[in-house]
Amino acid sequence: MKYALAIEYDGRAFCGWQVQPDQPTVQAALEEALARMAGHPVRVHAAGRTDTGVHATGQIAHFDTEAVRPLTAWVRGVNRFLPPGVAVLRAMPVPDDFHARFSACARHYRYLLLNHPVRPALMAGRIGWMHQPLALEPLHAAAALLLGRHDFSSFRAAECQAKTPVKTLHRLEIQRQGHLLVFDFAADAFLHHMVRNMMGALLHVAKGNCPPEWIAALLAARDRALAPPTFMPDGLYLAGVSYPAHFGLDSEPAARHALI
């Protein structure tokens, strides 16, 4: 039987999603908890491999098992064996041809940024921070230039293993709520560090260092060395994953939190 899980986690306690030797990862914690519930080793496959310090409110993963358990066992039962920073939100049986990563048609990320002279305390590690005033008009103009299908090599980490740097960015919306800026990204897929690298470039424009048109030139250059440094992971959340309707999964980003 194959099951899909919706998962949320606080990335501060983990060295990313993917299993690493002698390092705490979300995948390792989840596989251990599932194995205890299933009574046999379990391999989990996720929609996206989030980095160290990156959070999730709507990560989707799947696993196969011979164990017969009620759906509640794959949620509340598994949560008993998970560390506090990870929780399974729901479990769903899925067809054999479902794959959390390869069946996905879109990923949704959200970045929360505090634009205030004083650093955050209560939200430290869960929100990004920029103390310099940011101009919204050039920020929106720059964001519009990233939309569409492009070669995103200028926003790709050197260690990225994607077969192609060409991706389609369907959505990049920015809202201000007082001192909070909320960035919403949706694409067919993202390159390693792509969102954080786009954040670095967008904020470069918003601080007045470059005009919005510089974003188009950066895209055309296809050269990561010309772009600003990768922005901090603190405010980045994998907010949801969309799948074709026939799989019976929710196509909207999953989030239980009003802010996130």
Secondary structure, DSSP 4 states (H G I P E B T S, - for coil): -EEEEEEEE-GGGSS-SS-BTTB--HHHHHHHHHHHHHTS----EES--PPTT-EEEEEEEEEE-S----HHIIIIIHHTTS-TTEEEEEEEE--TT--TTTT-SEEEEEEEEEESSS--STTBTTBEEE-S---HHHHHHHHHHH-EEEE-GGG--TT---S-SEEEEEEEEEEEETTEEEEEEEES---TTHHHHHHHHHHHHHTTSS-THHHHHHHHHT-GGGSPPPPPSTTEEEEEEE--GGG----SPP---S--
